[in-house]
Amino acid sequence: MPGTLHIFRLQADPLQYQVNYNVAAVSWVQVLDPDGLEDFLRHHSALPESEIAAMLEELRRQGRTTEGRVDLPESHLAEMGFRESPSDE
């Protein structure tokens, strides 16, 4: 089932991003450095390259970005380094 990917700048020095993936009532979270984030987007998100480039540019300009309808296999999120997080209901 597709979920929503929210990414925001967590801190500037050293630069880190928090990645939240929400699917139904479950949220997953991971903190990544810029290289880890780019690797995650290019190899696990199944998003087109043009969308990834637009997301990275939005992160550089605004410090946050959101993408709906991202299909990450929930059974592999822990293997990718995500941990389940309490969800607002």
Backbone as CSV, one residue per row, in Angstrom:
resi,resn,N_x,N_y,N_z,CA_x,CA_y,CA_z,C_x,C_y,C_z
1,MET,0.853,-1.172,0.000,0.000,0.000,0.000,0.901,1.238,0.000
2,PRO,0.668,2.189,-0.888,1.484,3.406,-0.933,1.278,4.269,0.308
3,GLY,2.333,4.972,0.675,2.291,5.876,1.811,2.814,7.246,1.415
4,THR,3.000,8.087,2.418,3.480,9.445,2.201,4.861,9.588,2.816
5,LEU,5.758,10.174,2.053,7.130,10.393,2.483,7.294,11.868,2.829
6,HIS,7.646,12.151,4.089,7.917,13.517,4.543,9.397,13.571,4.915
7,ILE,10.105,14.539,4.371,11.533,14.685,4.674,11.766,16.128,5.093
8,PHE,12.506,16.318,6.182,12.846,17.677,6.579,14.254,17.733,7.152
9,ARG,14.840,18.922,7.066,16.175,19.143,7.607,16.075,19.108,9.123
10,LEU,16.803,18.206,9.734,16.775,18.039,11.180,17.775,18.970,11.849
11,GLN,18.968,19.048,11.277,19.991,19.956,11.791,20.939,20.330,10.666
12,ALA,21.583,21.488,10.833,22.422,22.021,9.764,23.886,21.602,9.880
13,ASP,24.382,21.353,11.079,25.803,21.048,11.230,26.012,20.005,12.313
14,PRO,26.278,18.757,11.956,26.362,18.243,10.592,24.962,18.104,9.991
15,LEU,24.902,18.263,8.682,23.624,18.234,7.982,22.984,16.852,8.108
16,GLN,21.742,16.831,8.611,20.978,15.598,8.748,19.532,15.858,8.350
17,TYR,18.929,14.817,7.818,17.524,14.875,7.435,16.757,13.793,8.171
18,GLN,15.524,14.118,8.579,14.633,13.109,9.140,13.652,12.707,8.055
19,VAL,13.541,11.411,7.845,12.634,10.848,6.844,11.505,10.147,7.586
20,ASN,10.279,10.593,7.357,9.089,9.944,7.922,8.317,9.308,6.786
21,TYR,7.945,8.065,6.970,7.123,7.366,5.987,5.845,6.937,6.690
22,ASN,4.721,7.449,6.243,3.426,7.161,6.859,2.589,6.320,5.901
23,VAL,2.135,5.195,6.399,1.248,4.344,5.626,0.118,3.911,6.563
24,ALA,-1.107,4.256,6.168,-2.292,4.030,7.007,-2.048,4.699,8.357
25,ALA,-2.168,3.963,9.445,-1.997,4.539,10.784,-0.610,4.262,11.354
26,VAL,0.317,3.814,10.524,1.661,3.463,10.984,2.669,4.449,10.414
27,SER,3.589,4.889,11.271,4.655,5.805,10.847,6.008,5.150,11.096
28,TRP,6.923,5.405,10.180,8.290,4.912,10.282,9.213,6.125,10.184
29,VAL,10.357,6.084,10.871,11.258,7.233,10.895,12.713,6.774,10.785
30,GLN,13.516,7.628,10.165,14.951,7.377,10.045,15.648,8.724,9.875
31,VAL,16.847,8.857,10.434,17.667,10.055,10.260,18.826,9.689,9.345
32,LEU,19.036,10.526,8.313,20.066,10.255,7.312,20.921,11.490,7.056
33,ASP,22.184,11.258,6.701,23.011,12.354,6.215,22.688,12.565,4.731
34,PRO,23.197,13.621,4.104,22.830,13.890,2.698,23.120,12.729,1.741
35,ASP,24.272,12.074,1.898,24.584,10.950,1.009,23.627,9.782,1.229
36,GLY,23.310,9.502,2.500,22.375,8.423,2.812,20.988,8.701,2.276
37,LEU,20.568,9.971,2.366,19.256,10.342,1.847,19.196,10.159,0.339
38,GLU,20.220,10.647,-0.343,20.232,10.516,-1.803,20.249,9.041,-2.209
39,ASP,21.026,8.238,-1.521,21.083,6.804,-1.804,19.709,6.165,-1.583
40,PHE,19.061,6.502,-0.468,17.731,5.969,-0.180,16.742,6.338,-1.292
41,LEU,16.723,7.596,-1.671,15.769,8.040,-2.701,16.028,7.366,-4.045
42,ARG,17.286,7.241,-4.406,17.618,6.685,-5.730,17.443,5.164,-5.800
43,HIS,17.643,4.459,-4.685,17.637,3.001,-4.739,16.433,2.323,-4.082
44,HIS,15.656,3.070,-3.281,14.559,2.404,-2.569,13.188,3.037,-2.791
45,SER,13.148,4.273,-3.257,11.850,4.953,-3.333,11.061,4.639,-4.598
46,ALA,11.716,4.134,-5.637,11.079,3.836,-6.926,10.458,5.080,-7.557
47,LEU,10.972,6.259,-7.194,10.496,7.507,-7.799,11.320,7.812,-9.039
48,PRO,10.726,8.497,-10.012,11.483,8.884,-11.205,12.607,9.858,-10.835
49,GLU,13.673,9.800,-11.594,14.841,10.648,-11.343,14.477,12.131,-11.293
50,SER,13.570,12.567,-12.146,13.175,13.980,-12.159,12.482,14.372,-10.855
51,GLU,11.700,13.469,-10.287,11.025,13.744,-9.018,12.031,13.790,-7.866
52,ILE,12.996,12.886,-7.885,14.044,12.882,-6.857,14.825,14.192,-6.906
53,ALA,15.193,14.622,-8.103,15.933,15.885,-8.253,15.111,17.060,-7.720
54,ALA,13.814,17.078,-8.006,12.943,18.153,-7.523,12.834,18.123,-5.999
55,MET,12.738,16.937,-5.422,12.671,16.818,-3.962,13.959,17.310,-3.310
56,LEU,15.106,16.919,-3.854,16.386,17.351,-3.290,16.550,18.867,-3.398
57,GLU,16.104,19.441,-4.491,16.173,20.899,-4.650,15.254,21.593,-3.645
58,GLU,14.056,21.069,-3.450,13.134,21.646,-2.475,13.722,21.563,-1.057
59,LEU,14.395,20.459,-0.744,15.051,20.329,0.557,16.139,21.386,0.726
60,ARG,16.913,21.617,-0.314,17.980,22.635,-0.243,17.400,24.038,-0.051
61,ARG,16.300,24.327,-0.746,15.700,25.666,-0.689,14.858,25.892,0.560
62,GLN,13.999,24.929,0.893,13.001,25.132,1.945,13.236,24.311,3.209
63,GLY,14.079,23.300,3.119,14.349,22.472,4.289,13.334,21.371,4.530
64,ARG,12.399,21.200,3.593,11.397,20.140,3.745,10.797,19.800,2.379
65,THR,10.255,18.587,2.297,9.559,18.150,1.088,8.628,16.992,1.447
66,THR,7.583,16.829,0.669,6.614,15.739,0.883,6.286,15.124,-0.475
67,GLU,6.176,13.824,-0.476,5.798,13.103,-1.695,4.758,12.058,-1.323
68,GLY,3.616,12.113,-1.973,2.549,11.139,-1.738,2.682,9.953,-2.673
69,ARG,2.013,8.896,-2.321,1.952,7.684,-3.139,3.323,7.072,-3.399
70,VAL,4.118,6.970,-2.337,5.414,6.285,-2.409,5.186,4.875,-1.881
71,ASP,5.638,3.896,-2.633,5.386,2.498,-2.269,6.671,1.838,-1.787
72,LEU,6.873,1.858,-0.468,7.997,1.158,0.147,7.445,-0.113,0.788
73,PRO,8.096,-1.247,0.582,7.597,-2.487,1.183,7.737,-2.425,2.707
74,GLU,6.615,-2.419,3.395,6.618,-2.273,4.848,7.447,-3.360,5.530
75,SER,7.480,-4.534,4.943,8.240,-5.639,5.532,9.752,-5.416,5.468
76,HIS,10.213,-4.458,4.665,11.649,-4.201,4.519,12.100,-2.905,5.189
77,LEU,11.176,-2.143,5.753,11.540,-0.845,6.324,12.562,-0.979,7.453
78,ALA,12.389,-1.947,8.327,13.351,-2.145,9.418,14.728,-2.488,8.860
79,GLU,14.780,-3.299,7.815,16.053,-3.651,7.183,16.733,-2.424,6.580
80,MET,15.937,-1.446,6.145,16.475,-0.212,5.564,16.881,0.790,6.640
81,GLY,16.677,0.438,7.917,17.082,1.326,8.992,15.971,2.154,9.603
82,PHE,14.739,1.979,9.147,13.612,2.713,9.710,13.181,2.048,11.007
83,ARG,12.664,2.860,11.922,12.048,2.316,13.131,10.615,2.826,13.208
84,GLU,9.757,1.991,13.747,8.352,2.380,13.867,8.230,3.481,14.896
85,SER,7.378,4.446,14.597,7.198,5.615,15.444,5.724,5.766,15.784
86,PRO,5.417,6.305,16.963,3.993,6.547,17.267,3.373,7.455,16.218
87,SER,2.141,7.193,15.883,1.448,7.947,14.844,0.340,8.784,15.480
88,ASP,0.134,9.980,14.957,-0.991,10.802,15.403,-2.261,10.239,14.796
89,GLU,-3.255,10.047,15.604,-4.531,9.538,15.081,-5.637,10.484,15.443
